[in-house]
Amino acid sequence: MEDAGARGPGGPSGPTDAAATSARSARRSTVSRLLRNPTAMICIAFLAVLVALAFLAPLLAPFDQNLTRIEFTNAKPFDGPFVLGGDSSGRDILSRLLWASRGTLLACVVVLVVSVAVGVTAGLFAGFFGGWTDRVSSWISDVVLALPGTVLLIALYTVIGPSILIAMAVFGLLIAPSYFRLVRAVVTQVRRELYIDAARVSGLSDLRIIARHVLIAVRAPVIIQSSFVLAAGIGIQAGLEFLGLGNPRQASWGGILQTSFASIYQNPGAVVAPTLLISITTLVLVLLGNALRDVLQVVTTPSVLNRRERAALRDRLSPPATRTTDARTTDARTANARPTDARAADARDADTLLRIEDLHVAYPNPDGVSEVVRGIDLEVRRGVIHGLVGESGSGKSQTVFSVLDILPKEAVVAGSITFDGRELLGDRAALHAVRGRRIAYVPQEPMSNLDPTLTVGQQLVVGLRAVKQVSRRQARTELLALLARVGIKDPESVFRMYPHEISGGMAQRVLITGAIAGDPDVILADEPTTALDVTIQADVLDLLREIRDERGLGMVLVTHNLGVVADLCDTVSVMQAGRIVETGDVRAVFAAPQHPYTRELLAATTDPEA
């Protein structure tokens, strides 16, 4: 169905304005989540203070970074005018730390700019274009990663001299492969998206596609990686200065630490301040990277309730008193019914395999609870194909997933689901006894429901032996016979193939084989023909009908196609917004629909312009 939002007011500019508004709202939401993170706020505040002190060092430093006062050589902290003490040359440690912050931050910026410029650019081109571009870039990246970085920087000192900025630029090149690999992996996935193909068709050049559509996809991981690169830059810069490879005329955190460490026996307290500053700054950058990861990569975290909250929500969705009252009312009606009606009801109950009563499915969210299934009742009888029809989002698949207990863990399910008289909802032992054995499942999108790393035969054998006590040889024999039964002409060959080697229609037949291999009483088919072309759809529908006739099993067919319902189903339930609005015999419902929504669906199906 067409998205209603695309037909909103405002003419052609409406969708564009809406997209821009949505983007601004997303950015505000990201910033808001970051500001609500206490760890992130502390880290940002610390870094802001550090940057301010670095820029204002000429004004805030009590002394010049190279001012020497012999009388305060190795002075202890708070002993005289040197608050943090003096080094072995009689210089103020506090003043030198303030001045050194400027050089340290500049060196980190150099590392970040070089590594991002080289690594991200190479990753974008390698991931997007592939081919020789990817092979050559990956080979260069592997070579650079194999180089001993620290040894190379020490050797470089003999060529360039004490230039810490050049050394940090070289270090940026050495860690650029970390960005390259990260970006390339993301872009390799993004370039296969349909919106990239749409951009090409619209006439955008490759460079514009990369700039406008691909680069935004790698934004979050690059930002997160950058915080860790800055932390590594501080450590490397301090390490090089500590080894004496920096300029002795320019204060640096590593140089101050090296000088203090050299006189640790004369003035042990002198190493405390530079050590703490380097350690805390590195830790802050790492913690900020973790906070950014939480904010940027986890857009929405499902709200998972604890056991007490889930029980309270279940009672609110389907109160126990209501269920008891309904049961008493049903008993009273049955007791007062005529004997003929009672016998008919008993016969229907005997044929009923699966009964769903007052089923609710809800998902907690920050704004409350979103209820996607709203108290539906459904019966599946032996030998009957029951169609469950409705538009996308009406709750059809959620109903089937509730029976199979494959909903996300944050889902809250209330009501009753009984199979052959035994309650399944909340009883995992009962569910395990019937799922895959007496209740089978045929999913939509057959190709995505087969493991690409295993052959068809391996997957079928594992599934059959999980529900039946048979040997591998016996399982193979049974499955080959079933593959032939569902219309696969060369079962032996298909048995040895991988999923990518078979067609979509053949894959759906394989899934049907897996479903009926356990001799189920009920099959839940969730839009089994959606991903298939028309001729294959007809074959699959005929196959499902034949299996029903041969085995006398019940079936739930989830679909949005009323033509499929008319062709295959005996009874039909129409779902709208999580509720079943009409149920009955297919012929009766199609001939005289009672609910307005059913009439709308039928009118849309029979309208030649639809």
N, C-alpha and C positions, 0 to 999 in steps of 0.2 A: 504494500500500500504506500501511496505517496505520503511523505512527511507533511503533516499539517503546517509545520513551521515554515516550510518552503513556500506556502501559499499565503503567508501573512500579508498584512497591509504594508504599504510603503513602496510598492512598485519594485523595479529591478534592484534598487539600492537596499531593499529590506534585508535580504540575506547577508549582504556585505556588512551593513550596520550591525546586524545581530552578531555576526562572527567577530567583528571588532569589539563589540561590547563584551562578548563572552571571553575574548582573549584578555581584555583589561580586567575583567572580574577574576579570571584565573590567576593573573599576576598578583592582584590584590590579595587573593586567598593564599597564595604561596608566601607572600611577605607576612601576612597575618599569622600564618602557622609558624613561621620562623620566629616572629616576635613573641609568640606565646610559649616558645621553647626556652625554659630557664637556662639550660646549658648554652644554647646559642646566644642568648642575650648576654651572659657573662663573658663569653668568648669575644663577642663583638665589642663589648665595652672595653675589655682589656686591650684589644688590638687598636681601638680608636684612641685610647690614652697613649699607647706606645707610639703610634704614628704622630700624635700631637707633640709628644715629648721630643721625637726625632726632628720634626720641623722647627721646634722652638728651642732646640739645644743651644744655639748661640746666645739666646736670652736667658735661659734657665740654668745653664751650667755655671757653677760658682767660679770656675777657673778655666783657662784655656786647656785644651787636651794635652798639650806638650809642655805646660808650665811645670818647672821642676823646683822643688824646695827640699834641699838636702836634709834639713832638720827633721822632715817628716817621712824620711825613707822607712819603709815597712811599718808605718804608723798603724796602730790598731784602730778599728772602727770607733768613732766618736771620741777619738783622742786628738784634740786640736781642731783646726778648721776643716780637715778632711773627714766628712761624715762617715763614709764607708772605709776610711783608712787610706794609706798611701802604698804605692807599689815599690818595687826594689829600686826604682829611679827617682823616688820622691814625687810622683805625680798623683793627683787626686783621682781615686778610682771612680767615684760618682760622676765627676765631670767627663772622664773618658768613656764611661758607659753611655752617657747621654749623647756625646758626640759620635760614638761608635754605632748607635742605633741608626743613624742616617746611612752609613756605609752598608750596614747589614741589610736594611730594608731595600736599598738600591740593588744590592747583589741578588737578593731574592727576586726582585722584579725582573732583573736580567735573565735569571734562570727560567722564570715562568714565561716570559715573552718568547724567548728562543725556543723552548720546548713546545709551547703551544703552537707557535707559528709553523714550526717544522713538522711536528708530530700530527697535529690535527689536519693540516693541509694535505700531507701525504696520505693519511688515513681516509680522508674524504675521497680523494682521487682513486686510490687503490680499491676501496670498497665499492665505489660507484661504477667505475669503468671496468674493473676486473682485468682479465687477460694478462698481457705482458706488463701492463702498468702495475698490476697487483703482484705479479711474480718478482719483478725487479725490486719493487719497494719492500716486499717481505724479505727478500734476500739481504738487502742493505740493512734492514731493521735487525735481522738475526746476527749479522756481522757486528753491528754496533753493540748489541747486547752482550756479545761474547768478549768485548774488550774489557780489560781490567781498569775500570774508571779511575780509581784512586791512584793507581800506579801511573796511568797516563797523565794525570794532572800534575803529579810530582815531576815526571819527566819533562812536561811542558814548561815547568818553571825555569829550566836551564835555557829555554829558547826565548820566552817572552819576559822573563824577569818577574819581579814582584808586582804583577798586575792582577789583582783579585777579580776585577770585572771581566777581563778576558778569560780567566780561568773559569769563572761562573758561566760565561757564555758557552764555553766548551762543555761544561757539565750539563748545560741545557740541551746540547746536542746529544749527549750520552743518554739522557733520560727521555728524549723525544720518542723512542720506540714504545714507551709505556702508553703515551697518547695514541700513537699510531695503531697499536693493537686494539685498544679500547674502541677508538672511532671506527676502524675498519670493520670490527665485528658488528657494530650497530648498523653501519651503512649497508653492509651486505644483506641484512634483513630488510631494511627500509626500502632499498631499491626495487624489491619485488612487490611492493604495495601497489594497489590499483591506482591510487591517486598520483603516483609517479608516472604511470603510463598515461593517465589523463592529462597531466601537465605536458608530456611530450606531444600528445595529440593536439593540444591547444596551441602548439607552436613555440613553447618556451625552449630556449637553448639549454644544453646540459649545465653550463655554468650557472644560469639563472635558477635551474631546478635545484642544484646543489645549495645555492645561496638562500633560496626562499623556502624550500621544502625539506631538504636533507639536514642542513646545518642545525635547524631547530630541534631535530630529533636527538642530536648528540650533545645538546646544550647542557642538560642536567649531569650526565656522567663526566663531562669535561670540567664543569664547575667543581664537582666533588673531588675529582682527581687533582685539581689545582691546589686545593688546600693541603693535600698530602705532599705535593711537590714543593710547596713553600716551606713546609716543615722540614723536608729533606734538604732543601737549599740552605736553611739556617744551620743544620747539622754539618753539611759539607763545608760551608764557609767557615764555620767555627773550627772544624777539624784542620782545614788547610792553614788557617792563621795559627792554630795551636802548634802545628808542625814548623812554623816559622817561614811560611811561604808567602806571607803578605808584606805590605809596605810598613816598615816600623814607624814611619812618620805619621801614619794614619791609624787612629784608634779603631779597634774592632773587638767584638765580643770574644772571639777566639784568641786574639792576641793578648787581651787583658787576662784571660784565663791562663794562657801559657806563661805570662810574666808572674802571675800570682802563684801558679803551681811551682815555678822554679824556686820561689822563696817560701814554700809552704811550712818549712821548719822554723823559719824566723817569724812568719806572720800567718798562722793557719787561717785566721778569719778572712783574709783577703780573697780566698777562692770562693767564699760563700755567695757573694753577690753575683758575679758573672755566671757561676754554675746555676743558680736559681733562675736567673733571667733567661739563659739559653733553654733550660729544661722546661720552664713554665710556658715560654712562647711556643716551643715545639708542641707541648701537650695541648695548648689552646688551639693551635691550628688543626691538630688531629681531631680533637673533640668537635671543632666547628665543621670539619669534613663529615663526621658522623651525623651531626645535626642536619647538615645540608642534604645528606643522603636520605634521611628520614622524611624531610620535607618535600624534596624534589622527586624522589622515586616512588614514594608511597602516596599517591594522590588521594585515594580513598581507602581507609582501613575498615574492613567490615566490623560492625559492632557485634561482638560475641558476648552473650549474656551468661552469667553464672547459673548454676543449677536452680537456685531459689528464684531468680528472676525469670528463667524460662518457665518454671512451673506456674508462677503467677501470671505470666502472659498467656500460657495455655488455658488456664482457668478463665481468663478474661475473654479469650477468643471463643471458647466453647465451654461454658460453665457446666460443671458436673450436674447441678440441679436440673438444668435444662435437658441434659441428656437422659436423666432418670425420668423426668416428666414425659419426655417423648416416648420412652420405652413403655411406661405405664399406659399412655394413650394408645399406643400400638397394640398392646395386649388387650385393652378393653375393646378396641374395634374388632380384633380377631375373635374375641369371646362372643360378641354380640352378632357377628356375621352369620349369614345363612350357612348351612352345612356345605352347600355346593361351592360357595365362595371360599369357605375355609379349606376345602379340599384343593381348590385351584391354587390358593395361596401356599398350601403345603407343597404342592407340586412345583411351584415356582421356586420356593425355598430350597427344595431338593436339587434343583438344577443350578442354583446360584452358587458360583464358585468364589467370586470376589465381590465383596460389598463394602462400599465406601459411604460413611455417614458423617454428616456435619464436619467435613474436612476443611480445615483452615491452614494456610501457609502464610507466614509473615516473616518479614526481615526487619530487625531493629536498625535504626539509623539515627544520626545526631538530632534529627528533627522529630523523632518519635518512632512509629512503626508503620511499615509499608506492607499492607495485606494484599497478596497477589492471588490467593484462593480464598473464597469467602463462604464457607459453609455449604459445600456441595454434597449431593447424594448421588451415588452411581452404583449400578449392579451389572455384573458380567455373568451371563449364564452360559451353561455348556452348549456348544454348538452354535452360538450366536456371535456375530461380529457386530460390536457396538462402536459406532463412529462417534468421535469427540471432535467437534468442529467449532471453529471460531477464528477470529482474526489474530494476527500475531500479538502476543502479550496478554491474551485473554486468560492464561493460566492452564492451558492444556498440558504442556510438557511438565509443568510443575506438579500437576496431579499425578502423572505417571512416575515422575521421580520420587514422589512421596511414597508410592507403593513400593518402589525398589530401594528406598532409603539411600538415595545417591544425591540428595540435596546438599548444598554447601553447609558447613558446620554452623554458620550463623543463623540458618533458617530455624524457625520455630513452627512445629507441626502440632495441630490439635485436632481432636475428633476421633474417629474410629475407622480402622481398616482391617477387615476380617477376611481370611481366606479359608474356605471350607469349614467355617464356623470357629476358627481360631484367630484371636486378635494378634495382628502383626505390629501395630504401632506401639513402640516402646518395649517390645519383646524381641531382642536380637537373636535369641536361640530359635524362636519360631520363624523369624525372617530367614535366618541362615538355612533352615530346613527346607524352605520352599524356593528361595531365590536361585535361579539357574537350574533348578530341578523341576518344580511344578509351575513356576512363573518364569517365563523367558522374555527376552527383550530384543527387539530389532530396532536399532537406532537409525536416524537419518545420517547423511553424509558418510556413506559406507567407506570411502577411502581414508577418512580421518579416524575411523574406528578400528583400523587394522594396524598392527605394529609393523613398521617398515623394516625392522631388523630381523624379523622371523618370517619363515615361509608360511604359506596358507596352511599347509598340513601341520606344521609345528603348533600353530595357534589353535587349530581345531582340536588336535589331540590333547593339548594341555587343558582346554576348556572342558572337553568331554570327561577326561579322567578326574577332573575336580568334582564332578557331580555324579559319576557312576564308577562302580568298582569293576574296571575292565583293564586288561593288559594293553600295552601299546599296539600289539599286533591286532587284537580284537577291535580296539578303537579305530585303527586305520581301516580295517575292513568295513566297519559300520559307516564311517564317514565317507569313504569312497562310494558306497551304495547311496548314501544320502545326497552327495554331490551330483550323482547321476540322476537322482530323483528330482532335484530342483532344476534340472535342465542344463547342467554343464556337460558338454559333449565329450570332453576328454578329462575325466576326473584325475587320472594318474598325473598328467602333465600339470594341471592346475594345482594339485597337491604339493608339487615341488616348486611352484613359483612364489616369488615375492609379491607383495601387494601392488608395487608399481608396474608389474608386468601384466596385470589383468585390467579389464575395463571396469567402469563404474557399475554397470549392470551385473557383471560377473561377481564383483565384490559384494553387491547386495545379496546375491544368491548364496555366497559363502557365509554371510552373516545369518541368513535365514537357516542355512544348514546348521550352524552353531546353535541357533535358538531351538530348533526342533530335535537336536541330537539327544537332549536330556529327557525326551518324552514329556513335555510340559502339558499341563491342563489349561493354562492361559498364556497367551502371547500378548505382550504390550508392544505395539508397533508405533513408533514415534515418527510420523511423516516418512515412511520408508521409501517413497517414490519422489521426494522433493528434488534430489540432485540428479535425477535420471531424465533422459529424453522421453518423448511421448510413447514411442513404440516399446521401449524397455519398461516404462511404467505399466503399460497394459499387460505385459508378460508377468511382471511381479505381482500385480493384482490378481491375475488368474491363478498364479502359483499359491498365493495366500488362501484363495477360496478353495482350491483343491486340497490343501493341507487341512483346512477346517473340516471339509467334508470327509476326508479319510480318517482323521483322528478324533473328530467330534469335540475338539477343544473350543474354548471361548477365546475371544480376541477383542482387544481395544485398539482401534485404529485412530490415531491422532492425525488430523489433517486440517488444512484450511480450504481444501478443494471439495466443493459440494458435488462435483461430478464424480469424484472417487467414492464419496459416500453413497450416492445413488447407485453406482455400479456394483459396489461390494457389500455394503453394510445392511444388516437387518433392522437394527434400531439406531437411533441417533440422539445425542445430547448436544445442544447448542450452548456454547459458553460465551459470555460477554463480561468483561471487567471482573473476572474471577468468580462469576456466578453462572450456574446452569439455568438458563432462562426458559428452556423448553426441551422436553424429552418425549420420545414416542417412536412408533413404528415409522420406518423411513418413508413408506408410501403415504401414510397419513400425514406426516409432517410436511412432506413436499406438496401434497395435494391441498392441504388446508392449514397452513402455518398460523399459529395463534399469537405468537409474540411479535411485536413490531420489528425487533432486530432480526428475527428469522426471516420475516418478509423482505427486509432490506437485503439480506444476504442472497436470497433467492432471486430477487429482482436484479441485483448486480450480476449474478451468474447468467441469467437468461437474457439480459440486455445485450443486444448485438453490438452496441457501441462500447461496452465495458471492456 
